[in-house]
Amino acid sequence: MSSCKSCHRQILWVVMAGTGKKMPLDPEVSAAGNIVVDDDGTARVDTGPGRAKHLSHFATCPNAARHRVRRP
C-alpha cells in the first residue's frame, strides 16, 4: 500500500480489468463502494450484491481535482 500525495491517506493501487488503467482505491470496504478487487489483483466495477466493494480514492480525497488528468 502507499499513501496519497496530497491528503496522505492510505490507498490501494489496482489495475482496472479491460482498460489496464491504474486506479487508487480507499483500502477499506465501503457500503457505498462499487469497485471489486479480484483475487488476481485486477479490479472491476460491480454493482451486484455479495462482494466486498471499495470506493475510488477520487471520490473521497479532498484534493482529487489536483490529480485528475485532463484529456483534450
N, CA, C and O atoms as a Tripos MOL2 file, in Angstrom:
@<TRIPOS>MOLECULE
protein
  288   287    72     0     0
PROTEIN
NO_CHARGES

@<TRIPOS>ATOM
      1 N           0.8390   -1.1770    0.0000 N.3       1 MET1
      2 CA          0.0000    0.0000    0.0000 C.3       1 MET1
      3 C           0.8840    1.2410    0.0000 C.2       1 MET1
      4 O           2.0340    1.2150    0.4400 O.2       1 MET1
      5 N           0.3210    2.3050   -0.4980 N.am      2 SER2
      6 CA          1.0390    3.5740   -0.4840 C.3       2 SER2
      7 C           0.0900    4.6320    0.0640 C.2       2 SER2
      8 O          -1.0270    4.3200    0.4770 O.2       2 SER2
      9 N           0.5310    5.8650    0.0660 N.am      3 SER3
     10 CA         -0.3340    6.9220    0.5790 C.3       3 SER3
     11 C          -0.5230    7.9880   -0.4880 C.2       3 SER3
     12 O           0.3260    8.1720   -1.3610 O.2       3 SER3
     13 N          -1.6330    8.6790   -0.4060 N.am      4 CYS4
     14 CA         -1.9770    9.7580   -1.3310 C.3       4 CYS4
     15 C          -0.9790   10.8980   -1.1340 C.2       4 CYS4
     16 O          -0.6570   11.2620   -0.0030 O.2       4 CYS4
     17 N          -0.4970   11.4520   -2.2320 N.am      5 LYS5
     18 CA          0.4970   12.5130   -2.1520 C.3       5 LYS5
     19 C          -0.0580   13.8210   -1.5930 C.2       5 LYS5
     20 O           0.7050   14.6610   -1.1160 O.2       5 LYS5
     21 N          -1.3850   14.0030   -1.6470 N.am      6 SER6
     22 CA         -1.9300   15.2700   -1.1720 C.3       6 SER6
     23 C          -2.6500   15.1770    0.1680 C.2       6 SER6
     24 O          -2.5150   16.0810    0.9930 O.2       6 SER6
     25 N          -3.4100   14.1140    0.4090 N.am      7 CYS7
     26 CA         -4.1330   14.0290    1.6920 C.3       7 CYS7
     27 C          -3.4840   13.0400    2.6580 C.2       7 CYS7
     28 O          -3.8470   12.9870    3.8330 O.2       7 CYS7
     29 N          -2.5220   12.2560    2.1610 N.am      8 HIS8
     30 CA         -1.7220   11.3200    2.9600 C.3       8 HIS8
     31 C          -2.4850   10.1180    3.5120 C.2       8 HIS8
     32 O          -1.9520    9.4000    4.3580 O.2       8 HIS8
     33 N          -3.7180    9.8790    3.0570 N.am      9 ARG9
     34 CA         -4.4320    8.6640    3.4490 C.3       9 ARG9
     35 C          -3.8340    7.4720    2.7280 C.2       9 ARG9
     36 O          -3.2600    7.6160    1.6490 O.2       9 ARG9
     37 N          -3.9660    6.2960    3.3220 N.am     10 GLN10
     38 CA         -3.5230    5.0680    2.6880 C.3      10 GLN10
     39 C          -4.3920    4.8030    1.4600 C.2      10 GLN10
     40 O          -5.6070    4.9980    1.5020 O.2      10 GLN10
     41 N          -3.7670    4.3580    0.3630 N.am     11 ILE11
     42 CA         -4.5040    3.9910   -0.8390 C.3      11 ILE11
     43 C          -4.0040    2.6470   -1.3510 C.2      11 ILE11
     44 O          -2.8630    2.2490   -1.1150 O.2      11 ILE11
     45 N          -4.8750    1.9780   -2.0410 N.am     12 LEU12
     46 CA         -4.5820    0.6920   -2.6530 C.3      12 LEU12
     47 C          -4.6200    0.8960   -4.1630 C.2      12 LEU12
     48 O          -5.6620    1.2570   -4.7110 O.2      12 LEU12
     49 N          -3.5090    0.6730   -4.8360 N.am     13 TRP13
     50 CA         -3.4760    0.8150   -6.2910 C.3      13 TRP13
     51 C          -3.8990   -0.4940   -6.9360 C.2      13 TRP13
     52 O          -3.4100   -1.5620   -6.5680 O.2      13 TRP13
     53 N          -4.8140   -0.4060   -7.9060 N.am     14 VAL14
     54 CA         -5.2720   -1.5830   -8.6550 C.3      14 VAL14
     55 C          -5.2010   -1.2740  -10.1480 C.2      14 VAL14
     56 O          -5.1130   -0.1150  -10.5530 O.2      14 VAL14
     57 N          -5.2410   -2.3210  -10.9490 N.am     15 VAL15
     58 CA         -5.3250   -2.1790  -12.3970 C.3      15 VAL15
     59 C          -6.7350   -2.5900  -12.7960 C.2      15 VAL15
     60 O          -7.2000   -3.6780  -12.4550 O.2      15 VAL15
     61 N          -7.4070   -1.7040  -13.5240 N.am     16 MET16
     62 CA         -8.7770   -1.9880  -13.9230 C.3      16 MET16
     63 C          -8.7960   -2.9940  -15.0660 C.2      16 MET16
     64 O          -8.1210   -2.8140  -16.0800 O.2      16 MET16
     65 N          -9.5790   -4.0540  -14.8890 N.am     17 ALA17
     66 CA         -9.7370   -5.0730  -15.9260 C.3      17 ALA17
     67 C         -10.3700   -4.4150  -17.1470 C.2      17 ALA17
     68 O         -11.2510   -3.5650  -17.0200 O.2      17 ALA17
     69 N          -9.9230   -4.8070  -18.3010 N.am     18 GLY18
     70 CA        -10.4910   -4.2630  -19.5320 C.3      18 GLY18
     71 C          -9.7380   -3.0660  -20.0680 C.2      18 GLY18
     72 O          -9.4630   -3.0010  -21.2660 O.2      18 GLY18
     73 N          -9.3910   -2.1010  -19.2000 N.am     19 THR19
     74 CA         -8.6940   -0.9020  -19.6690 C.3      19 THR19
     75 C          -7.2090   -0.9330  -19.3640 C.2      19 THR19
     76 O          -6.4140   -0.3200  -20.0770 O.2      19 THR19
     77 N          -6.8240   -1.6490  -18.3020 N.am     20 GLY20
     78 CA         -5.4240   -1.6830  -17.8970 C.3      20 GLY20
     79 C          -4.9620   -0.4260  -17.1900 C.2      20 GLY20
     80 O          -3.7750   -0.2820  -16.8970 O.2      20 GLY20
     81 N          -5.8850    0.4920  -16.9100 N.am     21 LYS21
     82 CA         -5.5200    1.7440  -16.2420 C.3      21 LYS21
     83 C          -5.4150    1.5260  -14.7370 C.2      21 LYS21
     84 O          -6.1610    0.7440  -14.1480 O.2      21 LYS21
     85 N          -4.4690    2.2380  -14.1320 N.am     22 LYS22
     86 CA         -4.3090    2.1780  -12.6790 C.3      22 LYS22
     87 C          -5.3180    3.0990  -12.0120 C.2      22 LYS22
     88 O          -5.6250    4.1770  -12.5210 O.2      22 LYS22
     89 N          -5.8350    2.6560  -10.8540 N.am     23 MET23
     90 CA         -6.7990    3.4460  -10.1100 C.3      23 MET23
     91 C          -6.5010    3.3450   -8.6220 C.2      23 MET23
     92 O          -6.2640    2.2500   -8.1120 O.2      23 MET23
     93 N          -6.5080    4.4750   -7.9170 N.am     24 PRO24
     94 CA         -6.3330    4.4250   -6.4690 C.3      24 PRO24
     95 C          -7.6750    4.1630   -5.7900 C.2      24 PRO24
     96 O          -8.6870    4.7830   -6.1160 O.2      24 PRO24
     97 N          -7.6610    3.2360   -4.8450 N.am     25 LEU25
     98 CA         -8.8730    2.9240   -4.0860 C.3      25 LEU25
     99 C          -8.6330    3.1900   -2.6150 C.2      25 LEU25
    100 O          -7.5030    3.1030   -2.1340 O.2      25 LEU25
    101 N          -9.7040    3.5150   -1.9010 N.am     26 ASP26
    102 CA         -9.6350    3.5130   -0.4450 C.3      26 ASP26
    103 C          -9.5480    2.0510   -0.0360 C.2      26 ASP26
    104 O         -10.3220    1.2360   -0.5390 O.2      26 ASP26
    105 N          -8.6370    1.6920    0.8550 N.am     27 PRO27
    106 CA         -8.4450    0.2730    1.1720 C.3      27 PRO27
    107 C          -9.5830   -0.3470    1.9760 C.2      27 PRO27
    108 O          -9.7350   -1.5690    1.9960 O.2      27 PRO27
    109 N         -10.3790    0.4830    2.6350 N.am     28 GLU28
    110 CA        -11.4800   -0.0410    3.4490 C.3      28 GLU28
    111 C         -12.6490   -0.4470    2.5560 C.2      28 GLU28
    112 O         -12.9250    0.2050    1.5490 O.2      28 GLU28
    113 N         -13.3200   -1.5080    2.9250 N.am     29 VAL29
    114 CA        -14.5580   -1.9030    2.2540 C.3      29 VAL29
    115 C         -15.6200   -0.8740    2.6200 C.2      29 VAL29
    116 O         -15.6930   -0.4220    3.7620 O.2      29 VAL29
    117 N         -16.4480   -0.5070    1.6310 N.am     30 SER30
    118 CA        -17.4500    0.5260    1.8570 C.3      30 SER30
    119 C         -18.8110    0.0780    1.3350 C.2      30 SER30
    120 O         -18.9080   -0.5280    0.2690 O.2      30 SER30
    121 N         -19.8500    0.3810    2.0910 N.am     31 ALA31
    122 CA        -21.2100    0.0750    1.6410 C.3      31 ALA31
    123 C         -21.5520    0.8860    0.3930 C.2      31 ALA31
    124 O         -22.3960    0.4680   -0.4000 O.2      31 ALA31
    125 N         -20.9100    2.0330    0.2090 N.am     32 ALA32
    126 CA        -21.1550    2.8790   -0.9540 C.3      32 ALA32
    127 C         -20.2390    2.5240   -2.1260 C.2      32 ALA32
    128 O         -20.3540    3.1220   -3.1960 O.2      32 ALA32
    129 N         -19.3400    1.5680   -1.9440 N.am     33 GLY33
    130 CA        -18.3680    1.2240   -2.9700 C.3      33 GLY33
    131 C         -18.9780    0.5060   -4.1560 C.2      33 GLY33
    132 O         -20.0480   -0.0950   -4.0590 O.2      33 GLY33
    133 N         -18.2690    0.5820   -5.2910 N.am     34 ASN34
    134 CA        -18.7090   -0.1240   -6.4930 C.3      34 ASN34
    135 C         -17.5620   -0.7900   -7.2430 C.2      34 ASN34
    136 O         -17.7400   -1.2420   -8.3740 O.2      34 ASN34
    137 N         -16.3670   -0.8540   -6.6120 N.am     35 ILE35
    138 CA        -15.2050   -1.4670   -7.2490 C.3      35 ILE35
    139 C         -14.8420   -2.7500   -6.5000 C.2      35 ILE35
    140 O         -14.5940   -2.7230   -5.2950 O.2      35 ILE35
    141 N         -14.8130   -3.8640   -7.2170 N.am     36 VAL36
    142 CA        -14.4610   -5.1650   -6.6550 C.3      36 VAL36
    143 C         -13.0240   -5.4860   -7.0570 C.2      36 VAL36
    144 O         -12.6580   -5.3570   -8.2260 O.2      36 VAL36
    145 N         -12.2170   -5.9010   -6.0920 N.am     37 VAL37
    146 CA        -10.8500   -6.3290   -6.3720 C.3      37 VAL37
    147 C         -10.8550   -7.8510   -6.4360 C.2      37 VAL37
    148 O         -11.2060   -8.5240   -5.4670 O.2      37 VAL37
    149 N         -10.4630   -8.3810   -7.5900 N.am     38 ASP38
    150 CA        -10.4350   -9.8260   -7.7800 C.3      38 ASP38
    151 C          -9.1680  -10.4330   -7.1770 C.2      38 ASP38
    152 O          -8.2270   -9.7140   -6.8420 O.2      38 ASP38
    153 N          -9.1520  -11.7510   -7.0420 N.am     39 ASP39
    154 CA         -8.0270  -12.4540   -6.4330 C.3      39 ASP39
    155 C          -6.7040  -12.2210   -7.1590 C.2      39 ASP39
    156 O          -5.6400  -12.2960   -6.5440 O.2      39 ASP39
    157 N          -6.7600  -11.9410   -8.4550 N.am     40 ASP40
    158 CA         -5.5240  -11.7220   -9.2150 C.3      40 ASP40
    159 C          -5.0270  -10.2740   -9.1170 C.2      40 ASP40
    160 O          -4.0230   -9.9250   -9.7380 O.2      40 ASP40
    161 N          -5.7200   -9.4290   -8.3440 N.am     41 GLY41
    162 CA         -5.2940   -8.0490   -8.1450 C.3      41 GLY41
    163 C          -5.8990   -7.0560   -9.1110 C.2      41 GLY41
    164 O          -5.7160   -5.8490   -8.9560 O.2      41 GLY41
    165 N          -6.6220   -7.5500  -10.1150 N.am     42 THR42
    166 CA         -7.3100   -6.6210  -11.0070 C.3      42 THR42
    167 C          -8.6290   -6.2040  -10.3560 C.2      42 THR42
    168 O          -9.1250   -6.8610   -9.4400 O.2      42 THR42
    169 N          -9.1760   -5.1100  -10.8460 N.am     43 ALA43
    170 CA        -10.4090   -4.5950  -10.2690 C.3      43 ALA43
    171 C         -11.4180   -4.3390  -11.3800 C.2      43 ALA43
    172 O         -11.0590   -4.1950  -12.5490 O.2      43 ALA43
    173 N         -12.6660   -4.2860  -10.9950 N.am     44 ARG44
    174 CA        -13.7270   -4.0190  -11.9590 C.3      44 ARG44
    175 C         -14.9090   -3.4050  -11.2420 C.2      44 ARG44
    176 O         -15.0820   -3.5680  -10.0350 O.2      44 ARG44
    177 N         -15.7230   -2.6900  -12.0130 N.am     45 VAL45
    178 CA        -16.9550   -2.1230  -11.4700 C.3      45 VAL45
    179 C         -17.9540   -3.2540  -11.3360 C.2      45 VAL45
    180 O         -18.1320   -4.0440  -12.2630 O.2      45 VAL45
    181 N         -18.6060   -3.3360  -10.1880 N.am     46 ASP46
    182 CA        -19.5850   -4.3900   -9.9260 C.3      46 ASP46
    183 C         -20.6400   -3.8240   -8.9900 C.2      46 ASP46
    184 O         -20.3420   -3.4870   -7.8440 O.2      46 ASP46
    185 N         -21.8540   -3.7220   -9.4680 N.am     47 THR47
    186 CA        -22.9270   -3.1910   -8.6300 C.3      47 THR47
    187 C         -23.7930   -4.2990   -8.0350 C.2      47 THR47
    188 O         -24.7730   -4.0160   -7.3450 O.2      47 THR47
    189 N         -23.4380   -5.5590   -8.2970 N.am     48 GLY48
    190 CA        -24.2020   -6.6800   -7.7590 C.3      48 GLY48
    191 C         -23.9310   -6.8870   -6.2780 C.2      48 GLY48
    192 O         -22.8890   -6.4720   -5.7710 O.2      48 GLY48
    193 N         -24.8580   -7.5220   -5.5880 N.am     49 PRO49
    194 CA        -24.6940   -7.7590   -4.1450 C.3      49 PRO49
    195 C         -23.7300   -8.9050   -3.8560 C.2      49 PRO49
    196 O         -23.4540   -9.7380   -4.7190 O.2      49 PRO49
    197 N         -23.2330   -8.9270   -2.6470 N.am     50 GLY50
    198 CA        -22.4950  -10.0910   -2.1710 C.3      50 GLY50
    199 C         -20.9920  -10.0120   -2.1890 C.2      50 GLY50
    200 O         -20.3510  -10.8850   -1.6040 O.2      50 GLY50
    201 N         -20.3870   -9.0370   -2.8130 N.am     51 ARG51
    202 CA        -18.9280   -8.9240   -2.8460 C.3      51 ARG51
    203 C         -18.4930   -7.6810   -2.0830 C.2      51 ARG51
    204 O         -19.2070   -6.6780   -2.0610 O.2      51 ARG51
    205 N         -17.3420   -7.7470   -1.4680 N.am     52 ALA52
    206 CA        -16.7770   -6.5820   -0.7870 C.3      52 ALA52
    207 C         -16.3740   -5.5640   -1.8480 C.2      52 ALA52
    208 O         -15.7180   -5.9030   -2.8330 O.2      52 ALA52
    209 N         -16.7730   -4.3190   -1.6340 N.am     53 LYS53
    210 CA        -16.5090   -3.2800   -2.6220 C.3      53 LYS53
    211 C         -15.7760   -2.1040   -1.9970 C.2      53 LYS53
    212 O         -15.9170   -1.8150   -0.8090 O.2      53 LYS53
    213 N         -14.9960   -1.4420   -2.8220 N.am     54 HIS54
    214 CA        -14.2130   -0.2870   -2.4000 C.3      54 HIS54
    215 C         -14.6470    0.9420   -3.1770 C.2      54 HIS54
    216 O         -15.2630    0.8360   -4.2380 O.2      54 HIS54
    217 N         -14.3170    2.1110   -2.6370 N.am     55 LEU55
    218 CA        -14.5540    3.3750   -3.3260 C.3      55 LEU55
    219 C         -13.2740    3.8440   -3.9900 C.2      55 LEU55
    220 O         -12.1810    3.6300   -3.4670 O.2      55 LEU55
    221 N         -13.4110    4.4790   -5.1350 N.am     56 SER56
    222 CA        -12.2770    5.1400   -5.7500 C.3      56 SER56
    223 C         -11.8010    6.2400   -4.8020 C.2      56 SER56
    224 O         -12.6220    6.9470   -4.2190 O.2      56 SER56
    225 N         -10.4990    6.3900   -4.6450 N.am     57 HIS57
    226 CA         -9.9850    7.4460   -3.7830 C.3      57 HIS57
    227 C         -10.3330    8.8250   -4.3350 C.2      57 HIS57
    228 O         -10.3700    9.7970   -3.5800 O.2      57 HIS57
    229 N         -10.5870    8.9280   -5.6440 N.am     58 PHE58
    230 CA        -11.0220   10.1970   -6.2220 C.3      58 PHE58
    231 C         -12.3610   10.6530   -5.6310 C.2      58 PHE58
    232 O         -12.6540   11.8490   -5.6160 O.2      58 PHE58
    233 N         -13.1600    9.7250   -5.1550 N.am     59 ALA59
    234 CA        -14.4630   10.0740   -4.5710 C.3      59 ALA59
    235 C         -14.3380   10.6040   -3.1500 C.2      59 ALA59
    236 O         -15.2450   11.2820   -2.6660 O.2      59 ALA59
    237 N         -13.2340   10.3090   -2.4730 N.am     60 THR60
    238 CA        -13.1100   10.6920   -1.0700 C.3      60 THR60
    239 C         -11.9790   11.6680   -0.7840 C.2      60 THR60
    240 O         -11.9580   12.2810    0.2830 O.2      60 THR60
    241 N         -11.0380   11.8290   -1.7080 N.am     61 CYS61
    242 CA         -9.8880   12.7140   -1.4780 C.3      61 CYS61
    243 C         -10.3260   14.1700   -1.5780 C.2      61 CYS61
    244 O         -10.9350   14.5570   -2.5750 O.2      61 CYS61
    245 N         -10.0320   14.9810   -0.5720 N.am     62 PRO62
    246 CA        -10.4110   16.3910   -0.6380 C.3      62 PRO62
    247 C          -9.6360   17.1580   -1.7100 C.2      62 PRO62
    248 O         -10.0170   18.2730   -2.0670 O.2      62 PRO62
    249 N          -8.5670   16.5790   -2.2190 N.am     63 ASN63
    250 CA         -7.7320   17.2360   -3.2260 C.3      63 ASN63
    251 C          -7.7590   16.5120   -4.5680 C.2      63 ASN63
    252 O          -6.8100   16.6250   -5.3440 O.2      63 ASN63
    253 N          -8.8150   15.7800   -4.8530 N.am     64 ALA64
    254 CA         -8.8730   14.9340   -6.0530 C.3      64 ALA64
    255 C          -8.6950   15.7280   -7.3390 C.2      64 ALA64
    256 O          -8.0920   15.2250   -8.2880 O.2      64 ALA64
    257 N          -9.1960   16.9380   -7.3950 N.am     65 ALA65
    258 CA         -9.1060   17.7260   -8.6300 C.3      65 ALA65
    259 C          -7.6560   17.9690   -9.0470 C.2      65 ALA65
    260 O          -7.3780   18.1180  -10.2370 O.2      65 ALA65
    261 N          -6.7400   18.0110   -8.1010 N.am     66 ARG66
    262 CA         -5.3230   18.2070   -8.4160 C.3      66 ARG66
    263 C          -4.7380   17.0420   -9.1960 C.2      66 ARG66
    264 O          -3.7590   17.2130   -9.9230 O.2      66 ARG66
    265 N          -5.3200   15.8720   -9.0570 N.am     67 HIS67
    266 CA         -4.7520   14.6590   -9.6340 C.3      67 HIS67
    267 C          -5.4640   14.1650  -10.8800 C.2      67 HIS67
    268 O          -5.0170   13.2070  -11.5110 O.2      67 HIS67
    269 N          -6.5510   14.7980  -11.2350 N.am     68 ARG68
    270 CA         -7.2770   14.3480  -12.4360 C.3      68 ARG68
    271 C          -6.4960   14.7170  -13.6780 C.2      68 ARG68
    272 O          -5.9400   15.8110  -13.7820 O.2      68 ARG68
    273 N          -6.4610   13.7930  -14.6150 N.am     69 VAL69
    274 CA         -5.7760   14.0230  -15.8850 C.3      69 VAL69
    275 C          -6.8040   14.5270  -16.8730 C.2      69 VAL69
    276 O          -7.7920   13.8500  -17.1570 O.2      69 VAL69
    277 N          -6.5680   15.7160  -17.3960 N.am     70 ARG70
    278 CA         -7.4700   16.2800  -18.4140 C.3      70 ARG70
    279 C          -7.0180   15.8080  -19.7870 C.2      70 ARG70
    280 O          -5.8430   15.9090  -20.1400 O.2      70 ARG70
    281 N          -7.9510   15.3020  -20.5390 N.am     71 ARG71
    282 CA         -7.6330   14.8500  -21.8850 C.3      71 ARG71
    283 C          -8.2540   15.8230  -22.8750 C.2      71 ARG71
    284 O          -9.3690   16.2990  -22.6660 O.2      71 ARG71
    285 N          -7.5200   16.1250  -23.9740 N.am     72 PRO72
    286 CA         -8.0310   17.0830  -24.9710 C.3      72 PRO72
    287 C          -9.2270   16.5490  -25.7270 C.2      72 PRO72
    288 O          -9.7650   17.2360  -26.5950 O.2      72 PRO72
@<TRIPOS>BOND
     1     1     2 1
     2     2     3 1
     3     3     4 2
     4     3     5 am
     5     5     6 1
     6     6     7 1
     7     7     8 2
     8     7     9 am
     9     9    10 1
    10    10    11 1
    11    11    12 2
    12    11    13 am
    13    13    14 1
    14    14    15 1
    15    15    16 2
    16    15    17 am
    17    17    18 1
    18    18    19 1
    19    19    20 2
    20    19    21 am
    21    21    22 1
    22    22    23 1
    23    23    24 2
    24    23    25 am
    25    25    26 1
    26    26    27 1
    27    27    28 2
    28    27    29 am
    29    29    30 1
    30    30    31 1
    31    31    32 2
    32    31    33 am
    33    33    34 1
    34    34    35 1
    35    35    36 2
    36    35    37 am
    37    37    38 1
    38    38    39 1
    39    39    40 2
    40    39    41 am
    41    41    42 1
    42    42    43 1
    43    43    44 2
    44    43    45 am
    45    45    46 1
    46    46    47 1
    47    47    48 2
    48    47    49 am
    49    49    50 1
    50    50    51 1
    51    51    52 2
    52    51    53 am
    53    53    54 1
    54    54    55 1
    55    55    56 2
    56    55    57 am
    57    57    58 1
    58    58    59 1
    59    59    60 2
    60    59    61 am
    61    61    62 1
    62    62    63 1
    63    63    64 2
    64    63    65 am
    65    65    66 1
    66    66    67 1
    67    67    68 2
    68    67    69 am
    69    69    70 1
    70    70    71 1
    71    71    72 2
    72    71    73 am
    73    73    74 1
    74    74    75 1
    75    75    76 2
    76    75    77 am
    77    77    78 1
    78    78    79 1
    79    79    80 2
    80    79    81 am
    81    81    82 1
    82    82    83 1
    83    83    84 2
    84    83    85 am
    85    85    86 1
    86    86    87 1
    87    87    88 2
    88    87    89 am
    89    89    90 1
    90    90    91 1
    91    91    92 2
    92    91    93 am
    93    93    94 1
    94    94    95 1
    95    95    96 2
    96    95    97 am
    97    97    98 1
    98    98    99 1
    99    99   100 2
   100    99   101 am
   101   101   102 1
   102   102   103 1
   103   103   104 2
   104   103   105 am
   105   105   106 1
   106   106   107 1
   107   107   108 2
   108   107   109 am
   109   109   110 1
   110   110   111 1
   111   111   112 2
   112   111   113 am
   113   113   114 1
   114   114   115 1
   115   115   116 2
   116   115   117 am
   117   117   118 1
   118   118   119 1
   119   119   120 2
   120   119   121 am
   121   121   122 1
   122   122   123 1
   123   123   124 2
   124   123   125 am
   125   125   126 1
   126   126   127 1
   127   127   128 2
   128   127   129 am
   129   129   130 1
   130   130   131 1
   131   131   132 2
   132   131   133 am
   133   133   134 1
   134   134   135 1
   135   135   136 2
   136   135   137 am
   137   137   138 1
   138   138   139 1
   139   139   140 2
   140   139   141 am
   141   141   142 1
   142   142   143 1
   143   143   144 2
   144   143   145 am
   145   145   146 1
   146   146   147 1
   147   147   148 2
   148   147   149 am
   149   149   150 1
   150   150   151 1
   151   151   152 2
   152   151   153 am
   153   153   154 1
   154   154   155 1
   155   155   156 2
   156   155   157 am
   157   157   158 1
   158   158   159 1
   159   159   160 2
   160   159   161 am
   161   161   162 1
   162   162   163 1
   163   163   164 2
   164   163   165 am
   165   165   166 1
   166   166   167 1
   167   167   168 2
   168   167   169 am
   169   169   170 1
   170   170   171 1
   171   171   172 2
   172   171   173 am
   173   173   174 1
   174   174   175 1
   175   175   176 2
   176   175   177 am
   177   177   178 1
   178   178   179 1
   179   179   180 2
   180   179   181 am
   181   181   182 1
   182   182   183 1
   183   183   184 2
   184   183   185 am
   185   185   186 1
   186   186   187 1
   187   187   188 2
   188   187   189 am
   189   189   190 1
   190   190   191 1
   191   191   192 2
   192   191   193 am
   193   193   194 1
   194   194   195 1
   195   195   196 2
   196   195   197 am
   197   197   198 1
   198   198   199 1
   199   199   200 2
   200   199   201 am
   201   201   202 1
   202   202   203 1
   203   203   204 2
   204   203   205 am
   205   205   206 1
   206   206   207 1
   207   207   208 2
   208   207   209 am
   209   209   210 1
   210   210   211 1
   211   211   212 2
   212   211   213 am
   213   213   214 1
   214   214   215 1
   215   215   216 2
   216   215   217 am
   217   217   218 1
   218   218   219 1
   219   219   220 2
   220   219   221 am
   221   221   222 1
   222   222   223 1
   223   223   224 2
   224   223   225 am
   225   225   226 1
   226   226   227 1
   227   227   228 2
   228   227   229 am
   229   229   230 1
   230   230   231 1
   231   231   232 2
   232   231   233 am
   233   233   234 1
   234   234   235 1
   235   235   236 2
   236   235   237 am
   237   237   238 1
   238   238   239 1
   239   239   240 2
   240   239   241 am
   241   241   242 1
   242   242   243 1
   243   243   244 2
   244   243   245 am
   245   245   246 1
   246   246   247 1
   247   247   248 2
   248   247   249 am
   249   249   250 1
   250   250   251 1
   251   251   252 2
   252   251   253 am
   253   253   254 1
   254   254   255 1
   255   255   256 2
   256   255   257 am
   257   257   258 1
   258   258   259 1
   259   259   260 2
   260   259   261 am
   261   261   262 1
   262   262   263 1
   263   263   264 2
   264   263   265 am
   265   265   266 1
   266   266   267 1
   267   267   268 2
   268   267   269 am
   269   269   270 1
   270   270   271 1
   271   271   272 2
   272   271   273 am
   273   273   274 1
   274   274   275 1
   275   275   276 2
   276   275   277 am
   277   277   278 1
   278   278   279 1
   279   279   280 2
   280   279   281 am
   281   281   282 1
   282   282   283 1
   283   283   284 2
   284   283   285 am
   285   285   286 1
   286   286   287 1
   287   287   288 2
@<TRIPOS>SUBSTRUCTURE
     1 MET1         2 RESIDUE 1 A MET
     2 SER2         6 RESIDUE 1 A SER
     3 SER3        10 RESIDUE 1 A SER
     4 CYS4        14 RESIDUE 1 A CYS
     5 LYS5        18 RESIDUE 1 A LYS
     6 SER6        22 RESIDUE 1 A SER
     7 CYS7        26 RESIDUE 1 A CYS
     8 HIS8        30 RESIDUE 1 A HIS
     9 ARG9        34 RESIDUE 1 A ARG
    10 GLN10       38 RESIDUE 1 A GLN
    11 ILE11       42 RESIDUE 1 A ILE
    12 LEU12       46 RESIDUE 1 A LEU
    13 TRP13       50 RESIDUE 1 A TRP
    14 VAL14       54 RESIDUE 1 A VAL
    15 VAL15       58 RESIDUE 1 A VAL
    16 MET16       62 RESIDUE 1 A MET
    17 ALA17       66 RESIDUE 1 A ALA
    18 GLY18       70 RESIDUE 1 A GLY
    19 THR19       74 RESIDUE 1 A THR
    20 GLY20       78 RESIDUE 1 A GLY
    21 LYS21       82 RESIDUE 1 A LYS
    22 LYS22       86 RESIDUE 1 A LYS
    23 MET23       90 RESIDUE 1 A MET
    24 PRO24       94 RESIDUE 1 A PRO
    25 LEU25       98 RESIDUE 1 A LEU
    26 ASP26      102 RESIDUE 1 A ASP
    27 PRO27      106 RESIDUE 1 A PRO
    28 GLU28      110 RESIDUE 1 A GLU
    29 VAL29      114 RESIDUE 1 A VAL
    30 SER30      118 RESIDUE 1 A SER
    31 ALA31      122 RESIDUE 1 A ALA
    32 ALA32      126 RESIDUE 1 A ALA
    33 GLY33      130 RESIDUE 1 A GLY
    34 ASN34      134 RESIDUE 1 A ASN
    35 ILE35      138 RESIDUE 1 A ILE
    36 VAL36      142 RESIDUE 1 A VAL
    37 VAL37      146 RESIDUE 1 A VAL
    38 ASP38      150 RESIDUE 1 A ASP
    39 ASP39      154 RESIDUE 1 A ASP
    40 ASP40      158 RESIDUE 1 A ASP
    41 GLY41      162 RESIDUE 1 A GLY
    42 THR42      166 RESIDUE 1 A THR
    43 ALA43      170 RESIDUE 1 A ALA
    44 ARG44      174 RESIDUE 1 A ARG
    45 VAL45      178 RESIDUE 1 A VAL
    46 ASP46      182 RESIDUE 1 A ASP
    47 THR47      186 RESIDUE 1 A THR
    48 GLY48      190 RESIDUE 1 A GLY
    49 PRO49      194 RESIDUE 1 A PRO
    50 GLY50      198 RESIDUE 1 A GLY
    51 ARG51      202 RESIDUE 1 A ARG
    52 ALA52      206 RESIDUE 1 A ALA
    53 LYS53      210 RESIDUE 1 A LYS
    54 HIS54      214 RESIDUE 1 A HIS
    55 LEU55      218 RESIDUE 1 A LEU
    56 SER56      222 RESIDUE 1 A SER
    57 HIS57      226 RESIDUE 1 A HIS
    58 PHE58      230 RESIDUE 1 A PHE
    59 ALA59      234 RESIDUE 1 A ALA
    60 THR60      238 RESIDUE 1 A THR
    61 CYS61      242 RESIDUE 1 A CYS
    62 PRO62      246 RESIDUE 1 A PRO
    63 ASN63      250 RESIDUE 1 A ASN
    64 ALA64      254 RESIDUE 1 A ALA
    65 ALA65      258 RESIDUE 1 A ALA
    66 ARG66      262 RESIDUE 1 A ARG
    67 HIS67      266 RESIDUE 1 A HIS
    68 ARG68      270 RESIDUE 1 A ARG
    69 VAL69      274 RESIDUE 1 A VAL
    70 ARG70      278 RESIDUE 1 A ARG
    71 ARG71      282 RESIDUE 1 A ARG
    72 PRO72      286 RESIDUE 1 A PRO
